[in-house]
C-alpha cells in the first residue's frame, strides 16, 4: 500500500506522524499520474492551465495485477470525517 500525490505540500503532514504506516510517493512532475491515466483534460488548474489529477484508488493483488480501479474527478467533493 502506498499514498501518492502531485502536490507534495499536501503530503507533508505524513512526515510528522510517527510510524506512518504507508510509503509516500511524490509525483511532482506527474510522470506516474500520466502513466496511470490520472490526468483529467476536462478539469484544468485555474492558474497553470494544466490538467488536474483525478482522485484514484487502485487495488493490486499479490501477483501485481490490477484488480480494481476507482477514479473520480478532482471537482467531486470528498469528506474525510
C-alpha positions as CSV (number, residue, x, y, z in Angstrom):
1,X,0.0,0.0,0.0
2,X,1.2,3.5,-0.8
3,X,-0.1,7.0,-0.8
4,X,0.9,9.3,-3.6
5,X,0.3,12.9,-4.6
6,X,1.2,15.5,-7.2
7,X,1.1,18.4,-4.7
8,X,3.8,17.4,-2.2
9,X,2.8,20.1,0.2
10,X,-0.4,18.1,0.9
11,X,1.7,15.0,1.8
12,X,4.0,16.8,4.2
13,X,1.7,16.0,7.1
14,X,2.6,12.3,6.9
15,X,6.3,13.1,7.7
16,X,5.2,14.5,11.1
17,X,3.2,11.4,12.1
18,X,5.3,8.8,14.0
19,X,5.2,5.4,12.4
20,X,3.2,6.4,9.4
21,X,2.0,3.0,8.0
22,X,2.4,3.6,4.2
23,X,5.1,4.6,1.8
24,X,4.6,8.1,0.3
25,X,5.1,8.6,-3.4
26,X,5.8,12.2,-4.6
27,X,4.9,12.8,-8.2
28,X,5.6,16.5,-8.7
29,X,6.4,16.0,-12.4
30,X,3.2,14.0,-13.0
31,X,5.1,11.1,-14.6
32,X,3.3,8.4,-12.6
33,X,-0.1,10.2,-12.9
34,X,0.4,10.3,-16.7
35,X,1.3,6.6,-16.9
36,X,-1.7,5.6,-14.8
37,X,-4.1,7.7,-16.8
38,X,-4.9,10.0,-13.9
39,X,-4.9,13.4,-15.7
40,X,-8.3,14.9,-16.4
41,X,-8.3,17.0,-19.6
42,X,-11.7,18.5,-18.7
43,X,-10.6,19.9,-15.3
44,X,-7.8,22.4,-15.7
45,X,-5.8,24.2,-13.0
46,X,-7.1,27.8,-13.0
47,X,-3.6,29.2,-12.6
48,X,-1.3,27.0,-14.7
49,X,-3.9,25.6,-17.1
50,X,-2.6,22.1,-16.8
51,X,-4.9,19.2,-16.3
52,X,-5.7,18.3,-12.7
53,X,-5.2,14.8,-11.5
54,X,-8.3,12.7,-10.7
55,X,-8.7,11.1,-7.3
56,X,-7.8,7.4,-7.7
57,X,-7.7,4.1,-5.8
58,X,-6.0,1.1,-7.3
59,X,-6.3,-2.4,-5.9
60,X,-3.4,-4.6,-6.9
61,X,-3.2,-8.3,-6.0
62,X,0.0,-10.1,-4.7
63,X,0.8,-11.1,-8.2
64,X,0.9,-7.3,-9.1
65,X,-2.2,-7.5,-11.3
66,X,-4.7,-4.6,-11.2
67,X,-8.0,-5.9,-9.8
68,X,-9.9,-2.7,-9.4
69,X,-9.5,1.0,-10.1
70,X,-11.8,3.7,-8.9
71,X,-11.3,7.2,-10.4
72,X,-13.3,10.3,-10.0
73,X,-12.7,14.0,-11.0
74,X,-11.0,16.5,-8.7
75,X,-14.2,18.5,-8.9
76,X,-16.0,15.9,-6.9
77,X,-16.3,16.8,-3.3
78,X,-15.0,14.5,-0.6
79,X,-15.3,14.3,3.2
80,X,-12.7,12.6,5.4
81,X,-14.7,12.8,8.7
